[in-house]
Amino acid sequence: MTSDPIPPAKPFFTLSDIEQMKNDTQRILESGRLTLGEYTERFERQFASLIGVRHAIAVNSGTSALEIALRATKLPKDGRVIIPTNTFSATCAAIIFAGGIPAITDVGPGHMTIQADAVKEAVHAKSHGVIAVHIGGLVCPEIEEIREICEKKDLVLVEDAAHAHGSKIDGKFAGSLGQVAAFSFYPTKVMTSGEGGMITTDDDEIAQTARILRDQGKENFNSNRIVMVGYNWRMPEFCAALGLIQLNHLQEFIDRRNAIAKLYDVALDDANLDRVMTPPNQRNNYYKYTFYLPTSVDRDRFKASCRSAGVNYGGEVYWPPLHLQPAFREFVDSHGHFATAESWGRRMVNPPIFSQMTTEQANRAMITSLDALSKLK
């Protein structure tokens, strides 16, 4: 193995970022306000301004953001929420935790996101809403058609924007396209707060409910009067401070990831390999870069070959899909068909991509990958 392996993902902090975090940590500790203080308020305000919404509510994880978002839309007990099978388990689990029932659909070929036709077919008398999941930084291409369906059927549209910080479609930011959205700041994401999540919305009532729910259901931070059954979903001030630092770099992170993606595009197009195509009306943040192996190539052998040469592929987004996960088997319709998710998902791979990746590393990743493919065909 090479002495300089390329990781699948890596958070990036400059020396000045580290120094800033030291100063912020001291200020937080001296203040004695370790949660829901000035840093959280600033992070929320600046994130809302970026996305172009009135409200941003910081919480302790993307999973929490999803559950709170669903509860804040008044999801009834056993209300159905339509979701794609190609998503992380948290999308499905949040529905269950919030008291609803996931209605799992297949996805579109190539981009692996939910389709408007699948939403139409899944609408049920007990349907409450749809979660459109933006995968790998690509905004769900049919989000506008899905929004129109939701308006006609009186359904709530929730965005799972865990991957989509700074991504756009038709000039609009992910997180501003439905009634409410949920972001994640897990360490592998394009920007991180260590751990954390954010809810974005233009709906005043949803925002107020979300703020109550994240802090044990208290009517406000300084009250012990419980007005809802909430939970401890607060974001620590240290996480908010780190999030502010990362937010300042978000656009340069996205620019660099797009530059790496263009290098990958050229290499893969020359090799005639299928890849996720970003439509011209989108700005993809390239949280993940996705291409598809030939059907004759075993994915595990391919990744092992690359790893032995120092190029580490990350986990797929996502495999296995929800309908193949044992925990969610009871929510899969026995007549459901998931041919697209299975056929494309089995071929999906995600080469390394991160915000400080060098051109040399990107070129080496592609040379190694194409060499491994040539040996395994």
Secondary structure, 3 states (H helix, E strand, C coil): CCCCCECCCCCCCCHHHHHHHHHHHHHHHHHCCCECCHHHHHHHHHHHHHHCCCEEEEECCHHHHHHHHHHHCCCCCCCEEEEECCCCHHHHHHHHHCCCEEEEECCCCCCCCCCHHHHHHHCCCCEEEEEEECECCECCCCHHHHHHHHHHHCCEEEEECCCCCCCEECCEECCCCCCEEEEECCCCCCCCCCCCEEEEECCHHHHHHHHHHHECCECCCCCCCECCCCCECCCEHHHHHHHHHHHCCHHHHHHHHHHHHHHHHHHHHHCCCCECCCCCCEECCCCCCCEECCCCCCHHHHHHHHHHCCECCCCCCCCCCHHHCHHHHHHCCCCCCCHHHHHHHCCEECCCCCCCCCHHHHHHHHHHHHHHHHHHC
